[in-house]
């Protein structure tokens, strides 16, 4: 599943602000803000909203790569060498 840092990084690569992502995904700005403020292993939000964000980012030209996955595309990209430590939610 996607993490908040991936959403922020994808937007940065695209030069897209949160409002533009919200419009592209058909979601509200507060929903995008809440997703990006998530800590831990998963983004806060219902599955349908997360899928809409992923699809909007992919339509805009970003390939989201999961842990241990190989990139299928031939374009340039950025990837963390090791994932950041996961913060436990109380």
N, C-alpha and C positions, 0 to 999 in steps of 0.2 A: 504494500500500500504506500501511498505517497506521504511524505512528511512535510511539515510547514516550511522548512528550509528549501525544499525543492520548489515549492510554489513561488517563494520569494526570488529564488535564483532564476527560475524560468521567466518570471516577469522582468527581471533585470536584463536578461539576455535579449528579450523582445522589446525592451524599452516601454513596457506597458505598466500603467499605474493600476492600483487596486480597483478603481472605478471602471476602467476599461475592461479588466478581467471580469468584473461582476456583470457588466453588460454582455460580454461575449459568452458568458456561461449562463445567462438568464437568471442570475441570483442577485440578492441585495448586497450593497456595499458592506453592511455589518456582518453578513455571512462570510464574506471573503476576509474581513478583518479578524473575525473570530477564528477562522481556519488558520490564518497565518500566525496568530498568537498562540496556537497550540504548542504544548510541550510534550515530550514523550515520543513514543514510537508511532503514534497515529494522529492524523488530523482530526480535530473535533468537528463533527458535523455528520449528518445522515449520509448514508451510502450514495443516494441519488445525487446529492449536492457535490460530493467528492467526485463522482463520475462526470458530472457536468463541467467541473473545473479541469479535470484531466483532459476531457475531450476538447474543451476550448483552447487549452494550451497546445495540444497536439495539432489542432486546426491552424493555429497561429505559427506553427513551425518548430515546436520544441518536442524532442523525444525524451520522455521521462524513463530513467533507467533504475530498476530496483537493485537492491543489494545482491551482489554476485552475478547479476545479469550481464550479458554481452550486448553491446550496442549493435543493432541491426543496420543502422544508418551509416552513411559514409561521410556525413558532415562533421564539422568541428564541434567540440563540446567541452564541458567542464564536469569533473567528477571528484568527489572527496576521496582521498587515499584510504582513509579509514573513517567509518561513521563516527560522528560525535557521540559522547556518552549519552545514554538515554536517561532523562530525569524521571524519577518515580513520581507519580501523582499520588496525593494523599486521599 
